[in-house]
Amino acid sequence: MPKPGVIVIQRRTQPVLDALAREYTVHDYGRAEDKPAFVAEIAGDVRAMLTNGRGGADAALIAALPHLEIICCFGVGYEMVDLPSVQKRGITLANAPGTNDVGVAEMAILLMMAVTRHLVAADAYVRAGKWAEGVAFPRRHTTGGKKLGIVGLGRIGAKIAERAEPFGMEIGWHGPNDKPDAPWKYFPELIALCEWADYLILACPGGAETYHLISTDELKALGPGGILVSIARGSVTDPDAVIAALTERTILGAGLDVFEGEPHLPETLLARDNVVLTPHLGAITHEALDNGLELLLTNLRRHFAGEEVLTPVLLDGDEP
């Protein structure tokens, strides 16, 4: 029996491709130069797709793959997958919650601390010889005793809160619904959380419901001593509002692992000295890769064995 065909949308490392190739025919869309011609050539063989929340799969691509049965997202996000096409075709959609939570939560804490202590500038100061010259480095703040507001208390948001508590931080959070079992203070209104917090960490999903959730009013409420950190999706923040807040010192600073339009960032953002920028690294750890690959292979095996995948995405109208 021939191996099922899997189309791999983003460029993946060789270990991922090799692991898939043991059981499937791998079609490396991410490295194809003429993508429409590539899809036309392999369309009849493709029964599965590997993508992620940022790359997704649009309606045209799904329509071009008539035998597509399952779409697996490497990571928790699936906001760029065309959900109407998935539902109409009865395609199984699976994501990978829990595989990269620790790495993303750690990145949030890292960015929070780096901005607070001006870590990147301190490194440059030492390398430039200013320490040896006796030039004073600006005094910064501590995080201990400060108020941390978290937007989105899912798996990652909860792990951020758990890691911040030992610093002696007071934790509050906002989301669409309260979670009575959560031990931290719930703010039904986002603007109230922004007014209360010294730090605001974004850990909510992307998509239409959170598009530009953080804009001018929220940043003004965070205030001139406030620090914004985002490990969510670039679409959650209004880029013009963030740049204006950093430029005008409406907020003290920001740590951004994600930004709308990434990886092509505005020069006005790159020029700011009160922002720490990282290239969407939160989930890029060896442990997250191993966890994600194991779940991906399990979900594919279960699907092709006629079993339910371990992590199905339930869309409106789907049976739980």
Steps between C-alpha positions, in 0.01 A plus 500: 500500500646842406584744774247784554622831364566789742551855379727703730414869471779676691866413471572232757827367633640179357425294814128584464501415130692177564258393774203558270669326209518172690122465476385752239591644162619850586426789261713799607283795396707736716806456277320488166591791272188489278238422761189490274675261261620291795148470641355409161759225464448335840133582570374151425731345758443732797282372782653694790646845563750631755481874561501744792295787638691770314512333158166323514324381189277725291186400312678482164766260624245275669286500185803398292545184710191287426606202715605699807365331815691652790681825581745494791623827647842490662415704811177616656404768244277432200361849432641513145331176392186564296246346737195518268689286247595254772142466620350481152737220398483317833877524537643406839686791661748431779729733691767443762407658833744449783803417287673838527338659807812500716724659238250776421436575868873518564541740207236729654687510830832548320367799304343650812832484683709611201295816452488575871877478546588642155691178434579546131630852557705379798667236283582761235634735771748237622608400148557864406744541791286753686509299824878501497495874427293562811191622316198450723224269377148627571336363813203276427213339691424163657195287424447391860177636643373628165160422347486266202194500275460203267264511203386143439519236774530185293780250543772752420347786697471279808862389468610863477310578820651201679850610402443863597364428848840405651620852410245632748281644225128557541315329215183609322353387173235566237318268262153458353384286794595475865662181626388464864766237569783734397673645807570839343286814486265513201429826315183483287607819320831513315544873555474451877778240488718741301442777754587266788806330354867598495562228240261375234581163342294390201438126490170486315423334164516686172209534260211738440384511863833638625600706196669822625370426848782714638494849352533862605253501791641183656859624475406836646335317789815292554679828548850652489641247747341201328665228296326304223607145415352295216552132430152469347448585133609817324138576411407549867674839514438805282854560364456873449372541856789299644763700307335827602490394865869407494599818315296735717589308818133436570635170634845431641588219262405178327626150438364358177551147370225561244393798290252556221667458159792304643776443405494834318490753783465878459818702527325719757472196726856382438629846590348499849734439794218411741391179329656153497423307182536125447418304180191304614718267706261410781413156367837436336660259745627147457247379757208662320613347170522153652160533668336638185646236273389218728144634511495563124601142422249363751215704354586396143525133596169509683327675211620254238407212731143630511530629857431847640805725531616587850467877459213582265397861450124511557337762280150644531251223446747218565405235754722509812 
